[in-house]
Amino acid sequence: MIGDLAARAEAAGWEGFFLWDHLQYRDGVTDIADVWTCCAVVAMRTSRLLLGPMVTPLARRRPQVLARQAASLAQLSSGRFVLGLGLGDDWVREFSAYGDEESPRVRGAMLDDGLTVLTALLSGEPVDHEGPHFAARGVQHRPAARVPIWLAGRFPNAVPLRRAARHDGFFVIGLDGPDDVSAVLADLAAQSPRDGFEVVIDLRTEQDHAPWLDSGATWVLTRIGPFDLDLAEVERFIDAGPS
């Protein structure tokens, strides 16, 4: 089904197909698929769409394994894979229920340390890193892979914005309206992000994208679900194309 929906999205003119990464969710959402398997299916069924997890909490993953997964999906998709990363949230016990780190402060430190390992391994260069949470001792991953990394964070928190500015994009959560995008852009400008930096938001299906794009967002993701999904309605929405 995911592959069929992705193929329909590409045919209808959508530019990206991004998937959440949750192990569990609120009541009413019980059937959850593995995001990496789904990304592989999307890569195989499309030729133009960008794709990736939006977002995966790096703190519950081993960065060396994630680097192999990301590089493989970059190869499989011919360079269309985007890696969305974030702190994660334990509001549905996705960390505490499995014995993973519960403290957001510690998960933030793990995200920063993991990003150091992940980006070094993706570069294809030799890596020798001994960090507070992760290590990569005298190793090298080949082939090198160019994988854009978009970091998620809640507006107006400054730390995730600064973290994102060191990479390729900022997936901003918690904006009240299009005017908030201008505030994000002003804060980002002070961090001197790299050329082509993406400012990413997500909206519900009934929201108008135009004001947000006019305010400077470069990607507007249309959120479908997760509650009370009707496949026929989803197909009709996708077939109508982007607004």
Buried (B, 14 or more C-beta within 10 A) or exposed (E): EBBEBBBBBBEEEBEBBBBBBBBEBEEEBEEEEEBBEBBBBBBEBBEEBBBBBBBBBBBBBEBBEBBBBBBBBBEBBEEBBBBBBBBBBBEBEBBEEEEBBEEBEEBBBBBBBBBBBBBBBBBBEEBEBEBEBBBBEEBBBEEBBEBBBBBBBBBEBEEBBBBBBBBBBBBBBEBEEBEBBEBBBEBBEEBEBEEEBBBBBBBEEEBEBEBBBEBBBBBBBBEEEEEEEEEEEBBEBBEEEEE
